[in-house]
Amino acid sequence: MTEKGLPVGKLPPLLLQQLVADAPVTDPDVLLGPGIGLDCAVVRHGGRLLVFKSDPITFATDEAGWYLVQVNVNDIATTGATPRWLMLTMLLPEGQSDRRLVERLSQQVYDACSQYGISVVGGHTEVTFDLPRPILLGTLIGEVEEERLVTPEGIRPGDALLLTKGVPIEGTAIIAREFGPRLRASLLGEELEEAAGYLYEPGIGVWHDAQTALAAGRVTAMHDPTEGGLAAALWELAEAGQCVLEFAPALVPISDVSRKICRIMGIDPLATIASGALLLSARPQDADAICRALQNEGIPCAVIGQAAEGQPAVLQQMGSGLEPFPRPERDEIARLFESDQ
């Protein structure tokens, strides 16, 4: 009997944990290597720290180059670092790629990099077989002073859990752009337009969120909810910080159009790719000041829970008290793409 194939999306958490545990990390200048919930690597170089991030764009095809830069910048932002250099890899589908496609994707990347002052320093491009859509991969390098570094390992019991904007911003935009025909029967035209526009408003970037929060109070950890949405992000943060996270689903902001789209598509908004929101922990006495600072910048922020002592776990506050919160095996949106093949 052959082994069952892996589903679309991130690797199952247990398998990923086993893989990263075997990764050779022998250089003492590696301050942060691979691990569950650790989206960036940190290496000491001279008197500063270099922060490395790699992320692909696989679900979205519309504005893929712009997406690529945003999602890589988001993870660099969660460390307090400044993004500096990008390596770009473009894999293009055979028989579907021409000069205009290459130029369009490249220009999307270049325009987004210009927004953040990032230099594109190299990479790789090729047309390859058996791809249904372009696959873009970015490796982004940032810099940060050692005393300003923030990592997911910094969360401590008693810290407040904060969430900016709401969820699932990126999922809402992707579904509206990729599955528009399926939504038109149930959504008003202006609702579909609003959802597609979530790419830019409220937007999938969290650079400004992170910088504002860091300037306002003692931020102990930050995490960017990507695949698996807020649900996966909570579990990853709990594992990185070796603590229990308690949160109230009722306090998680979900816009009307996002909630409606998730209901139509039959997916859980808490487990849907959610770039655009920033999950962060802060000392409890600083939480209100951080929320006020973000709101003064036009960035909604809600306190959704707190960290507690215990082995890594996520608990949800329900009417009857705290209950176990299941960890998603993969992103909800992966099911949509899988069923659309």
C-alpha positions as CSV (number, residue, x, y, z in Angstrom):
1,M,0.0,0.0,0.0
2,T,1.4,3.4,-1.0
3,E,1.6,6.2,1.5
4,K,-1.2,8.8,1.2
5,G,-0.1,12.0,-0.6
6,L,0.2,15.2,1.3
7,P,-2.6,17.8,0.9
8,V,-2.3,21.2,-0.7
9,G,-0.8,23.8,1.6
10,K,1.8,23.9,4.3
11,L,3.3,20.7,5.5
12,P,1.5,19.1,8.5
13,P,2.9,20.6,11.7
14,L,4.3,17.4,13.1
15,L,6.1,16.5,9.9
16,L,7.5,20.1,9.6
17,Q,8.7,19.9,13.3
18,Q,10.6,16.7,12.5
19,L,12.2,18.2,9.5
20,V,13.4,21.4,11.1
21,A,14.7,19.5,14.1
22,D,17.2,17.7,11.8
23,A,18.4,20.8,10.0
24,P,22.2,21.3,10.6
25,V,22.8,24.6,12.4
26,T,26.5,24.7,13.5
27,D,27.4,28.4,13.1
28,P,27.4,30.2,16.5
29,D,26.4,33.4,14.7
30,V,23.0,31.9,13.9
31,L,20.9,33.4,16.7
32,L,17.6,32.2,15.4
33,G,17.3,29.2,13.1
34,P,14.4,27.0,11.8
35,G,11.5,26.2,14.1
36,I,7.7,26.2,14.3
37,G,6.4,29.7,14.5
38,L,9.8,31.2,13.6
39,D,9.3,32.8,10.2
40,C,12.6,34.5,10.0
41,A,16.2,33.5,10.6
42,V,18.6,35.8,12.4
43,V,22.4,35.8,11.9
44,R,24.9,38.1,13.6
45,H,27.1,39.9,11.1
46,G,29.6,42.3,12.4
47,G,28.0,44.7,14.8
48,R,24.5,44.2,13.4
49,L,22.0,41.4,12.8
50,L,20.8,40.2,9.4
51,V,17.2,38.9,9.2
52,F,16.4,36.4,6.4
53,K,12.9,35.5,5.1
54,S,11.8,33.3,2.2
55,D,8.2,33.1,1.0
56,P,6.5,32.1,-2.2
57,I,3.3,33.2,-3.9
58,T,1.3,30.1,-4.9
59,F,-2.4,30.8,-4.4
60,A,-2.7,34.2,-6.0
61,T,-2.1,35.0,-9.7
62,D,-3.5,38.6,-9.9
63,E,-0.8,41.1,-8.7
64,A,1.4,38.2,-7.7
65,G,4.6,40.3,-7.8
66,W,3.1,42.9,-5.5
67,Y,1.9,40.1,-3.2
68,L,5.4,38.6,-3.0
69,V,7.0,41.7,-1.7
70,Q,4.3,42.4,0.8
71,V,4.3,39.0,2.5
72,N,8.1,38.9,2.8
73,V,8.2,42.5,4.2
74,N,5.5,41.5,6.7
75,D,7.7,38.8,8.3
76,I,10.7,41.0,8.3
77,A,8.6,43.7,10.0
78,T,7.7,41.3,12.9
79,T,11.3,41.2,14.0
80,G,11.7,45.0,14.1
81,A,14.1,44.9,11.2
82,T,14.3,47.1,8.1
83,P,14.0,45.3,4.8
84,R,17.0,45.9,2.5
85,W,17.7,43.3,-0.2
86,L,15.5,40.9,-2.2
87,M,16.4,37.8,-4.3
88,L,13.6,37.0,-6.7
89,T,12.9,33.6,-8.3
90,M,10.2,33.3,-11.1
91,L,9.1,30.0,-12.4
92,L,6.9,30.5,-15.4
93,P,4.5,27.9,-17.0
94,E,5.4,26.4,-20.3
95,G,3.1,27.5,-23.2
96,Q,1.5,30.3,-21.2
97,S,4.4,32.7,-20.7
98,D,5.5,35.6,-23.0
99,R,7.5,38.7,-22.7
100,R,4.5,40.8,-21.5
101,L,3.9,38.4,-18.5
102,V,7.5,38.5,-17.4
103,E,7.7,42.3,-17.7
104,R,4.4,42.7,-15.8
105,L,5.4,40.4,-12.9
106,S,8.8,42.0,-12.7
107,Q,7.4,45.5,-12.7
108,Q,5.0,44.6,-9.9
109,V,7.9,43.4,-7.8
110,Y,10.0,46.5,-8.6
111,D,7.2,48.9,-7.8
112,A,6.5,47.2,-4.4
113,C,10.3,47.2,-3.6
114,S,10.5,50.9,-4.4
115,Q,7.8,51.6,-1.9
116,Y,10.0,50.2,0.9
117,G,13.4,51.2,-0.4
118,I,14.4,47.6,-1.1
119,S,17.1,46.7,-3.7
120,V,16.5,43.7,-6.0
121,V,20.0,42.1,-6.0
122,G,19.5,39.0,-8.0
123,G,17.6,35.7,-8.3
124,H,16.6,33.3,-11.0
125,T,14.0,33.1,-13.8
126,E,12.9,30.2,-16.0
127,V,10.1,28.7,-18.0
128,T,9.3,25.2,-16.7
129,F,6.9,22.4,-17.5
130,D,3.8,21.2,-15.7
131,L,2.9,24.5,-13.9
132,P,-0.7,25.8,-14.0
133,R,0.3,29.3,-13.0
134,P,3.5,31.4,-12.3
135,I,5.2,30.6,-9.0
136,L,7.2,33.5,-7.5
137,L,9.6,33.1,-4.6
138,G,11.4,35.8,-2.7
139,T,14.2,35.8,-0.2
140,L,14.3,39.1,1.6
141,I,17.1,40.2,3.9
142,G,16.7,42.9,6.5
143,E,18.9,44.6,9.2
144,V,18.3,45.3,12.8
145,E,20.3,46.4,15.8
146,E,20.5,43.6,18.4
147,E,18.8,45.5,21.2
148,R,15.8,46.1,18.9
149,L,15.3,42.5,17.7
150,V,11.8,41.0,18.4
151,T,11.2,37.3,18.0
152,P,8.2,35.0,18.7
153,E,10.2,33.5,21.5
154,G,9.8,36.7,23.5
155,I,6.2,36.2,24.5
156,R,5.7,35.7,28.3
157,P,2.8,34.5,30.5
158,G,0.7,37.5,31.4
159,D,1.3,39.3,28.1
160,A,-1.8,40.7,26.4
161,L,-2.6,39.4,22.8
162,L,-3.4,42.1,20.3
163,L,-4.7,41.9,16.7
164,T,-4.7,44.7,14.2
165,K,-7.2,45.3,11.5
166,G,-9.0,41.9,11.4
167,V,-9.2,38.7,9.5
168,P,-9.0,37.2,6.9
169,I,-7.9,40.3,4.8
170,E,-5.7,38.4,2.4
171,G,-8.1,35.5,2.1
172,T,-11.0,37.9,1.3
173,A,-9.0,39.6,-1.5
174,I,-7.7,36.3,-3.0
175,I,-11.2,34.7,-3.0
176,A,-12.8,37.8,-4.6
177,R,-10.2,37.9,-7.3
178,E,-9.8,34.2,-8.0
179,F,-13.4,33.0,-7.5
180,G,-15.4,36.0,-8.6
181,P,-17.8,34.1,-10.9
182,R,-18.8,31.8,-7.9
183,L,-19.5,34.8,-5.7
184,R,-21.5,37.0,-8.1
185,A,-24.7,35.1,-7.5
186,S,-24.6,35.9,-3.7
187,L,-22.8,39.2,-3.5
188,L,-23.7,42.7,-4.6
189,G,-21.4,44.1,-7.2
190,E,-20.1,46.7,-4.7
191,E,-19.4,44.0,-2.1
192,L,-17.3,42.0,-4.6
193,E,-15.4,45.2,-5.5
194,E,-14.8,46.0,-1.9
195,A,-13.5,42.5,-1.2
196,A,-11.1,42.5,-4.2
197,G,-9.9,45.9,-3.0
198,Y,-8.8,44.4,0.4
199,L,-5.4,43.9,-1.2
200,Y,-4.9,47.6,-0.8
201,E,-7.5,48.8,1.7
202,P,-7.2,47.8,4.5
203,G,-4.2,46.2,2.8
204,I,-2.2,43.1,3.4
205,G,0.9,44.9,4.7
206,V,1.8,45.2,8.4
207,W,5.0,47.3,8.2
208,H,3.3,50.4,9.6
209,D,1.4,48.3,12.2
210,A,4.7,46.9,13.5
211,Q,6.6,50.1,13.6
212,T,3.7,52.0,15.3
213,A,3.4,49.3,18.0
214,L,7.1,49.1,18.7
215,A,7.2,52.9,19.2
216,A,4.3,52.9,21.6
217,G,5.1,50.2,24.2
218,R,6.9,47.0,25.1
219,V,6.1,44.5,22.4
220,T,7.4,41.1,23.3
221,A,6.5,39.1,20.1
222,M,4.9,39.7,16.7
223,H,3.6,37.2,14.2
224,D,2.1,37.5,10.7
225,P,-0.9,35.2,10.2
226,T,-0.4,33.7,6.8
227,E,-1.4,30.2,5.8
228,G,-3.8,28.7,8.4
229,G,-4.8,32.2,9.3
230,L,-5.2,33.4,12.9
231,A,-5.7,29.8,14.1
232,A,-2.3,28.6,12.9
233,A,-0.6,31.9,14.0
234,L,-1.9,31.4,17.6
235,W,-0.6,27.8,17.7
236,E,2.8,28.8,16.1
237,L,3.2,31.6,18.6
238,A,2.3,29.3,21.5
239,E,4.9,26.8,20.4
240,A,7.6,29.4,19.8
241,G,7.0,31.0,23.2
242,Q,6.4,27.7,25.0
243,C,3.2,28.9,26.7
244,V,-0.6,28.7,26.6
245,L,-2.5,31.3,24.6
246,E,-6.1,32.0,25.7
247,F,-8.3,34.0,23.3
248,A,-11.9,34.9,22.7
249,P,-13.1,34.3,19.1
250,A,-15.9,36.8,19.7
251,L,-13.3,39.5,20.1
252,V,-11.6,38.8,16.8
253,P,-12.6,41.5,14.2
254,I,-14.2,40.1,11.0
255,S,-15.7,42.5,8.5
256,D,-19.2,41.9,7.2
257,V,-18.0,41.2,3.7
258,S,-15.3,38.8,4.9
259,R,-17.8,36.9,7.0
260,K,-20.2,36.8,4.1
261,I,-17.6,35.5,1.7
262,C,-16.4,32.8,4.1
263,R,-20.0,31.7,4.7
264,I,-20.7,31.5,0.9
265,M,-17.5,29.5,0.3
266,G,-18.0,27.3,3.4
267,I,-14.7,28.1,5.1
268,D,-13.6,29.2,8.6
269,P,-12.5,32.8,8.7
270,L,-10.2,32.1,11.6
271,A,-8.3,29.4,9.6
272,T,-8.0,31.4,6.3
273,I,-4.9,33.1,5.1
274,A,-4.8,36.4,6.9
275,S,-1.9,38.7,5.9
276,G,-2.8,42.3,6.7
277,A,-3.5,41.5,10.3
278,L,-0.6,41.6,12.9
279,L,-0.8,39.4,15.9
280,L,1.4,40.7,18.7
281,S,2.0,40.3,22.4
282,A,2.7,43.1,24.8
283,R,3.3,43.7,28.5
284,P,-0.3,44.1,29.9
285,Q,0.4,47.6,31.2
286,D,1.4,48.7,27.7
287,A,-1.5,47.1,25.8
288,D,-3.9,50.1,26.0
289,A,-1.1,52.6,24.9
290,I,-0.2,50.4,21.9
291,C,-3.9,50.1,20.9
292,R,-4.4,53.9,21.1
293,A,-1.2,54.6,19.1
294,L,-2.4,52.2,16.3
295,Q,-5.9,53.6,16.3
296,N,-4.4,57.1,16.1
297,E,-2.7,56.0,12.9
298,G,-6.0,54.7,11.5
299,I,-5.1,51.1,12.3
300,P,-7.9,49.2,14.2
301,C,-6.6,47.2,17.1
302,A,-8.3,44.8,19.5
303,V,-7.1,42.9,22.6
304,I,-8.2,39.3,22.0
305,G,-6.7,37.4,24.8
306,Q,-3.6,36.7,26.9
307,A,-0.7,34.3,27.4
308,A,-0.6,32.0,30.4
309,E,1.7,29.4,31.9
310,G,1.7,25.9,30.6
311,Q,2.8,23.6,27.8
312,P,2.1,25.0,24.3
313,A,-1.6,25.1,23.6
314,V,-4.4,27.4,22.4
315,L,-7.6,27.7,24.4
316,Q,-10.7,29.6,23.3
317,Q,-13.0,31.5,25.6
318,M,-16.6,30.2,25.1
319,G,-19.8,30.7,27.1
320,S,-19.0,27.7,29.3
321,G,-15.3,28.7,29.9
322,L,-12.0,27.9,28.3
323,E,-12.0,25.0,25.7
324,P,-9.3,23.5,23.5
325,F,-9.0,25.3,20.2
326,P,-8.1,22.9,17.3
327,R,-5.0,23.5,15.2
328,P,-5.8,23.6,11.5
329,E,-3.9,21.1,9.4
330,R,-3.9,23.4,6.4
331,D,-5.3,26.7,5.2
332,E,-9.0,26.8,4.4
333,I,-8.3,28.5,1.1
334,A,-6.2,25.5,0.0
335,R,-9.4,23.4,-0.2
336,L,-10.9,25.9,-2.6
337,F,-8.0,25.8,-5.0
338,E,-7.8,22.0,-4.7
339,S,-11.5,21.5,-5.6
340,D,-11.2,24.0,-8.4
341,Q,-8.7,21.9,-10.3
